[in-house]
Amino acid sequence: MAGYQLEKIEIGFNLSFYLLKNLIQLHYPDKDIQELKKLSY
């Protein structure tokens, strides 16, 4: 049961990270996105 809870938390975290990246893409031009991608990897 604990493993299931952990999995749900992980999915929620990944989803919010994905949404955050989409928000950033809306607010910044493509050039800045490339810079952010370089920083995040």
CHARMM internal coordinates of N, CA and C (Angstrom, degrees):
IC EDIT
DIST 1 N 1 CA 1.4599
DIST 1 CA 1 C 1.5358
ANGL 1 N 1 CA 1 C 111.75
DIST 1 C 2 N 1.3147
ANGL 1 CA 1 C 2 N 115.67
DIHE 1 N 1 CA 1 C 2 N -38.87
DIST 2 N 2 CA 1.4651
ANGL 1 C 2 N 2 CA 119.90
DIHE 1 CA 1 C 2 N 2 CA 179.66
DIST 2 CA 2 C 1.5317
ANGL 2 N 2 CA 2 C 110.97
DIHE 1 C 2 N 2 CA 2 C -63.93
DIST 2 C 3 N 1.3385
ANGL 2 CA 2 C 3 N 115.99
DIHE 2 N 2 CA 2 C 3 N -38.31
DIST 3 N 3 CA 1.4562
ANGL 2 C 3 N 3 CA 120.62
DIHE 2 CA 2 C 3 N 3 CA 178.10
DIST 3 CA 3 C 1.5145
ANGL 3 N 3 CA 3 C 111.68
DIHE 2 C 3 N 3 CA 3 C -62.57
DIST 3 C 4 N 1.3290
ANGL 3 CA 3 C 4 N 115.58
DIHE 3 N 3 CA 3 C 4 N -37.41
DIST 4 N 4 CA 1.4637
ANGL 3 C 4 N 4 CA 120.67
DIHE 3 CA 3 C 4 N 4 CA 178.54
DIST 4 CA 4 C 1.5286
ANGL 4 N 4 CA 4 C 110.54
DIHE 3 C 4 N 4 CA 4 C -64.81
DIST 4 C 5 N 1.3242
ANGL 4 CA 4 C 5 N 116.47
DIHE 4 N 4 CA 4 C 5 N -43.77
DIST 5 N 5 CA 1.4670
ANGL 4 C 5 N 5 CA 121.04
DIHE 4 CA 4 C 5 N 5 CA 178.12
DIST 5 CA 5 C 1.5268
ANGL 5 N 5 CA 5 C 110.48
DIHE 4 C 5 N 5 CA 5 C -60.00
DIST 5 C 6 N 1.3118
ANGL 5 CA 5 C 6 N 116.16
DIHE 5 N 5 CA 5 C 6 N -45.05
DIST 6 N 6 CA 1.4567
ANGL 5 C 6 N 6 CA 121.94
DIHE 5 CA 5 C 6 N 6 CA -179.30
DIST 6 CA 6 C 1.5296
ANGL 6 N 6 CA 6 C 110.45
DIHE 5 C 6 N 6 CA 6 C -60.52
DIST 6 C 7 N 1.3377
ANGL 6 CA 6 C 7 N 115.74
DIHE 6 N 6 CA 6 C 7 N -40.66
DIST 7 N 7 CA 1.4573
ANGL 6 C 7 N 7 CA 120.86
DIHE 6 CA 6 C 7 N 7 CA -179.87
DIST 7 CA 7 C 1.5276
ANGL 7 N 7 CA 7 C 110.61
DIHE 6 C 7 N 7 CA 7 C -63.57
DIST 7 C 8 N 1.3252
ANGL 7 CA 7 C 8 N 116.29
DIHE 7 N 7 CA 7 C 8 N -41.90
DIST 8 N 8 CA 1.4647
ANGL 7 C 8 N 8 CA 120.64
DIHE 7 CA 7 C 8 N 8 CA 179.33
DIST 8 CA 8 C 1.5225
ANGL 8 N 8 CA 8 C 110.93
DIHE 7 C 8 N 8 CA 8 C -63.65
DIST 8 C 9 N 1.3127
ANGL 8 CA 8 C 9 N 117.12
DIHE 8 N 8 CA 8 C 9 N -41.06
DIST 9 N 9 CA 1.4656
ANGL 8 C 9 N 9 CA 121.91
DIHE 8 CA 8 C 9 N 9 CA 177.90
DIST 9 CA 9 C 1.5310
ANGL 9 N 9 CA 9 C 109.95
DIHE 8 C 9 N 9 CA 9 C -62.09
DIST 9 C 10 N 1.3275
ANGL 9 CA 9 C 10 N 115.77
DIHE 9 N 9 CA 9 C 10 N -43.01
DIST 10 N 10 CA 1.4658
ANGL 9 C 10 N 10 CA 120.98
DIHE 9 CA 9 C 10 N 10 CA -179.26
DIST 10 CA 10 C 1.5238
ANGL 10 N 10 CA 10 C 110.79
DIHE 9 C 10 N 10 CA 10 C -63.20
DIST 10 C 11 N 1.3344
ANGL 10 CA 10 C 11 N 117.03
DIHE 10 N 10 CA 10 C 11 N -42.95
DIST 11 N 11 CA 1.4645
ANGL 10 C 11 N 11 CA 121.52
DIHE 10 CA 10 C 11 N 11 CA 178.20
DIST 11 CA 11 C 1.5284
ANGL 11 N 11 CA 11 C 110.12
DIHE 10 C 11 N 11 CA 11 C -62.11
DIST 11 C 12 N 1.3292
ANGL 11 CA 11 C 12 N 116.61
DIHE 11 N 11 CA 11 C 12 N -43.68
DIST 12 N 12 CA 1.4583
ANGL 11 C 12 N 12 CA 120.95
DIHE 11 CA 11 C 12 N 12 CA 178.46
DIST 12 CA 12 C 1.5175
ANGL 12 N 12 CA 12 C 111.82
DIHE 11 C 12 N 12 CA 12 C -61.57
DIST 12 C 13 N 1.3226
ANGL 12 CA 12 C 13 N 116.22
DIHE 12 N 12 CA 12 C 13 N -40.72
DIST 13 N 13 CA 1.4602
ANGL 12 C 13 N 13 CA 121.46
DIHE 12 CA 12 C 13 N 13 CA 179.69
DIST 13 CA 13 C 1.5254
ANGL 13 N 13 CA 13 C 110.39
DIHE 12 C 13 N 13 CA 13 C -64.90
DIST 13 C 14 N 1.3422
ANGL 13 CA 13 C 14 N 116.16
DIHE 13 N 13 CA 13 C 14 N -45.92
DIST 14 N 14 CA 1.4618
ANGL 13 C 14 N 14 CA 120.56
DIHE 13 CA 13 C 14 N 14 CA 179.49
DIST 14 CA 14 C 1.5194
ANGL 14 N 14 CA 14 C 111.23
DIHE 13 C 14 N 14 CA 14 C -62.11
DIST 14 C 15 N 1.3346
ANGL 14 CA 14 C 15 N 116.43
DIHE 14 N 14 CA 14 C 15 N -39.63
DIST 15 N 15 CA 1.4573
ANGL 14 C 15 N 15 CA 121.32
DIHE 14 CA 14 C 15 N 15 CA -179.74
DIST 15 CA 15 C 1.5214
ANGL 15 N 15 CA 15 C 111.15
DIHE 14 C 15 N 15 CA 15 C -64.82
DIST 15 C 16 N 1.3225
ANGL 15 CA 15 C 16 N 116.98
DIHE 15 N 15 CA 15 C 16 N -44.95
DIST 16 N 16 CA 1.4649
ANGL 15 C 16 N 16 CA 119.68
DIHE 15 CA 15 C 16 N 16 CA -179.28
DIST 16 CA 16 C 1.5280
ANGL 16 N 16 CA 16 C 110.98
DIHE 15 C 16 N 16 CA 16 C -67.83
DIST 16 C 17 N 1.3346
ANGL 16 CA 16 C 17 N 117.27
DIHE 16 N 16 CA 16 C 17 N -35.22
DIST 17 N 17 CA 1.4600
ANGL 16 C 17 N 17 CA 121.31
DIHE 16 CA 16 C 17 N 17 CA 175.93
DIST 17 CA 17 C 1.5330
ANGL 17 N 17 CA 17 C 110.51
DIHE 16 C 17 N 17 CA 17 C -63.48
DIST 17 C 18 N 1.3491
ANGL 17 CA 17 C 18 N 116.19
DIHE 17 N 17 CA 17 C 18 N -42.57
DIST 18 N 18 CA 1.4589
ANGL 17 C 18 N 18 CA 122.53
DIHE 17 CA 17 C 18 N 18 CA 178.38
DIST 18 CA 18 C 1.5272
ANGL 18 N 18 CA 18 C 110.72
DIHE 17 C 18 N 18 CA 18 C -61.98
DIST 18 C 19 N 1.3288
ANGL 18 CA 18 C 19 N 116.42
DIHE 18 N 18 CA 18 C 19 N -45.30
DIST 19 N 19 CA 1.4605
ANGL 18 C 19 N 19 CA 120.52
DIHE 18 CA 18 C 19 N 19 CA 179.25
DIST 19 CA 19 C 1.5254
ANGL 19 N 19 CA 19 C 111.18
DIHE 18 C 19 N 19 CA 19 C -64.49
DIST 19 C 20 N 1.3219
ANGL 19 CA 19 C 20 N 115.94
DIHE 19 N 19 CA 19 C 20 N -38.40
DIST 20 N 20 CA 1.4631
ANGL 19 C 20 N 20 CA 121.18
DIHE 19 CA 19 C 20 N 20 CA 178.39
DIST 20 CA 20 C 1.5281
ANGL 20 N 20 CA 20 C 110.52
DIHE 19 C 20 N 20 CA 20 C -62.11
DIST 20 C 21 N 1.3331
ANGL 20 CA 20 C 21 N 116.46
DIHE 20 N 20 CA 20 C 21 N -43.65
DIST 21 N 21 CA 1.4638
ANGL 20 C 21 N 21 CA 120.58
DIHE 20 CA 20 C 21 N 21 CA 178.50
DIST 21 CA 21 C 1.5230
ANGL 21 N 21 CA 21 C 110.51
DIHE 20 C 21 N 21 CA 21 C -62.41
DIST 21 C 22 N 1.3485
ANGL 21 CA 21 C 22 N 117.19
DIHE 21 N 21 CA 21 C 22 N -39.32
DIST 22 N 22 CA 1.4610
ANGL 21 C 22 N 22 CA 120.49
DIHE 21 CA 21 C 22 N 22 CA 178.02
DIST 22 CA 22 C 1.5200
ANGL 22 N 22 CA 22 C 111.36
DIHE 21 C 22 N 22 CA 22 C -64.29
DIST 22 C 23 N 1.3305
ANGL 22 CA 22 C 23 N 117.05
DIHE 22 N 22 CA 22 C 23 N -41.14
DIST 23 N 23 CA 1.4659
ANGL 22 C 23 N 23 CA 121.05
DIHE 22 CA 22 C 23 N 23 CA 177.29
DIST 23 CA 23 C 1.5173
ANGL 23 N 23 CA 23 C 111.03
DIHE 22 C 23 N 23 CA 23 C -61.49
DIST 23 C 24 N 1.3202
ANGL 23 CA 23 C 24 N 116.22
DIHE 23 N 23 CA 23 C 24 N -43.73
DIST 24 N 24 CA 1.4613
ANGL 23 C 24 N 24 CA 121.11
DIHE 23 CA 23 C 24 N 24 CA 178.75
DIST 24 CA 24 C 1.5299
ANGL 24 N 24 CA 24 C 109.78
DIHE 23 C 24 N 24 CA 24 C -60.76
DIST 24 C 25 N 1.3274
ANGL 24 CA 24 C 25 N 117.00
DIHE 24 N 24 CA 24 C 25 N -41.76
DIST 25 N 25 CA 1.4656
ANGL 24 C 25 N 25 CA 120.70
DIHE 24 CA 24 C 25 N 25 CA -179.86
DIST 25 CA 25 C 1.5226
ANGL 25 N 25 CA 25 C 111.69
DIHE 24 C 25 N 25 CA 25 C -63.99
DIST 25 C 26 N 1.3407
ANGL 25 CA 25 C 26 N 117.04
DIHE 25 N 25 CA 25 C 26 N -33.85
DIST 26 N 26 CA 1.4597
ANGL 25 C 26 N 26 CA 119.55
DIHE 25 CA 25 C 26 N 26 CA 177.86
DIST 26 CA 26 C 1.5277
ANGL 26 N 26 CA 26 C 111.53
DIHE 25 C 26 N 26 CA 26 C -68.07
DIST 26 C 27 N 1.3224
ANGL 26 CA 26 C 27 N 116.77
DIHE 26 N 26 CA 26 C 27 N -33.45
DIST 27 N 27 CA 1.4558
ANGL 26 C 27 N 27 CA 120.79
DIHE 26 CA 26 C 27 N 27 CA -172.62
DIST 27 CA 27 C 1.5250
ANGL 27 N 27 CA 27 C 114.37
DIHE 26 C 27 N 27 CA 27 C -90.38
DIST 27 C 28 N 1.3262
ANGL 27 CA 27 C 28 N 117.16
DIHE 27 N 27 CA 27 C 28 N -19.74
DIST 28 N 28 CA 1.4622
ANGL 27 C 28 N 28 CA 119.31
DIHE 27 CA 27 C 28 N 28 CA -176.52
DIST 28 CA 28 C 1.5215
ANGL 28 N 28 CA 28 C 111.14
DIHE 27 C 28 N 28 CA 28 C -122.11
DIST 28 C 29 N 1.3365
ANGL 28 CA 28 C 29 N 117.49
DIHE 28 N 28 CA 28 C 29 N 145.29
DIST 29 N 29 CA 1.4689
ANGL 28 C 29 N 29 CA 120.78
DIHE 28 CA 28 C 29 N 29 CA 175.24
DIST 29 CA 29 C 1.5330
ANGL 29 N 29 CA 29 C 112.14
DIHE 28 C 29 N 29 CA 29 C -66.34
DIST 29 C 30 N 1.3274
ANGL 29 CA 29 C 30 N 115.16
DIHE 29 N 29 CA 29 C 30 N 165.84
DIST 30 N 30 CA 1.4684
ANGL 29 C 30 N 30 CA 121.75
DIHE 29 CA 29 C 30 N 30 CA -174.36
DIST 30 CA 30 C 1.5262
ANGL 30 N 30 CA 30 C 113.31
DIHE 29 C 30 N 30 CA 30 C -57.31
DIST 30 C 31 N 1.3103
ANGL 30 CA 30 C 31 N 117.43
DIHE 30 N 30 CA 30 C 31 N -36.17
DIST 31 N 31 CA 1.4648
ANGL 30 C 31 N 31 CA 121.31
DIHE 30 CA 30 C 31 N 31 CA -179.21
DIST 31 CA 31 C 1.5245
ANGL 31 N 31 CA 31 C 110.25
DIHE 30 C 31 N 31 CA 31 C -58.25
DIST 31 C 32 N 1.3382
ANGL 31 CA 31 C 32 N 115.85
DIHE 31 N 31 CA 31 C 32 N -44.28
DIST 32 N 32 CA 1.4584
ANGL 31 C 32 N 32 CA 120.36
DIHE 31 CA 31 C 32 N 32 CA 179.59
DIST 32 CA 32 C 1.5265
ANGL 32 N 32 CA 32 C 111.45
DIHE 31 C 32 N 32 CA 32 C -68.19
DIST 32 C 33 N 1.3303
ANGL 32 CA 32 C 33 N 116.72
DIHE 32 N 32 CA 32 C 33 N -34.31
DIST 33 N 33 CA 1.4643
ANGL 32 C 33 N 33 CA 120.60
DIHE 32 CA 32 C 33 N 33 CA 177.47
DIST 33 CA 33 C 1.5243
ANGL 33 N 33 CA 33 C 110.29
DIHE 32 C 33 N 33 CA 33 C -60.04
DIST 33 C 34 N 1.3222
ANGL 33 CA 33 C 34 N 116.77
DIHE 33 N 33 CA 33 C 34 N -43.59
DIST 34 N 34 CA 1.4668
ANGL 33 C 34 N 34 CA 120.12
DIHE 33 CA 33 C 34 N 34 CA 178.71
DIST 34 CA 34 C 1.5254
ANGL 34 N 34 CA 34 C 110.38
DIHE 33 C 34 N 34 CA 34 C -59.98
DIST 34 C 35 N 1.3133
ANGL 34 CA 34 C 35 N 116.90
DIHE 34 N 34 CA 34 C 35 N -40.62
DIST 35 N 35 CA 1.4673
ANGL 34 C 35 N 35 CA 120.96
DIHE 34 CA 34 C 35 N 35 CA 178.15
DIST 35 CA 35 C 1.5246
ANGL 35 N 35 CA 35 C 110.80
DIHE 34 C 35 N 35 CA 35 C -64.36
DIST 35 C 36 N 1.3245
ANGL 35 CA 35 C 36 N 116.73
DIHE 35 N 35 CA 35 C 36 N -43.78
DIST 36 N 36 CA 1.4611
ANGL 35 C 36 N 36 CA 120.89
DIHE 35 CA 35 C 36 N 36 CA 179.53
DIST 36 CA 36 C 1.5220
ANGL 36 N 36 CA 36 C 110.90
DIHE 35 C 36 N 36 CA 36 C -63.13
DIST 36 C 37 N 1.3251
ANGL 36 CA 36 C 37 N 116.49
DIHE 36 N 36 CA 36 C 37 N -40.03
DIST 37 N 37 CA 1.4658
ANGL 36 C 37 N 37 CA 120.38
DIHE 36 CA 36 C 37 N 37 CA 178.91
DIST 37 CA 37 C 1.5279
ANGL 37 N 37 CA 37 C 110.51
DIHE 36 C 37 N 37 CA 37 C -62.79
DIST 37 C 38 N 1.3233
ANGL 37 CA 37 C 38 N 116.42
DIHE 37 N 37 CA 37 C 38 N -41.36
DIST 38 N 38 CA 1.4645
ANGL 37 C 38 N 38 CA 120.30
DIHE 37 CA 37 C 38 N 38 CA 177.84
DIST 38 CA 38 C 1.5272
ANGL 38 N 38 CA 38 C 110.55
DIHE 37 C 38 N 38 CA 38 C -61.29
DIST 38 C 39 N 1.3246
ANGL 38 CA 38 C 39 N 115.87
DIHE 38 N 38 CA 38 C 39 N -41.22
DIST 39 N 39 CA 1.4622
ANGL 38 C 39 N 39 CA 120.27
DIHE 38 CA 38 C 39 N 39 CA -179.02
DIST 39 CA 39 C 1.5239
ANGL 39 N 39 CA 39 C 112.03
DIHE 38 C 39 N 39 CA 39 C -68.35
DIST 39 C 40 N 1.3457
ANGL 39 CA 39 C 40 N 116.60
DIHE 39 N 39 CA 39 C 40 N -34.00
DIST 40 N 40 CA 1.4672
ANGL 39 C 40 N 40 CA 119.24
DIHE 39 CA 39 C 40 N 40 CA -172.72
DIST 40 CA 40 C 1.5262
ANGL 40 N 40 CA 40 C 113.09
DIHE 39 C 40 N 40 CA 40 C -83.83
DIST 40 C 41 N 1.3548
ANGL 40 CA 40 C 41 N 117.29
DIHE 40 N 40 CA 40 C 41 N -11.67
DIST 41 N 41 CA 1.4745
ANGL 40 C 41 N 41 CA 117.46
DIHE 40 CA 40 C 41 N 41 CA -179.88
DIST 41 CA 41 C 1.5091
ANGL 41 N 41 CA 41 C 111.61
DIHE 40 C 41 N 41 CA 41 C -108.10
END
COOR INIT
IC SEED 1 N 1 CA 1 C
IC BUILD
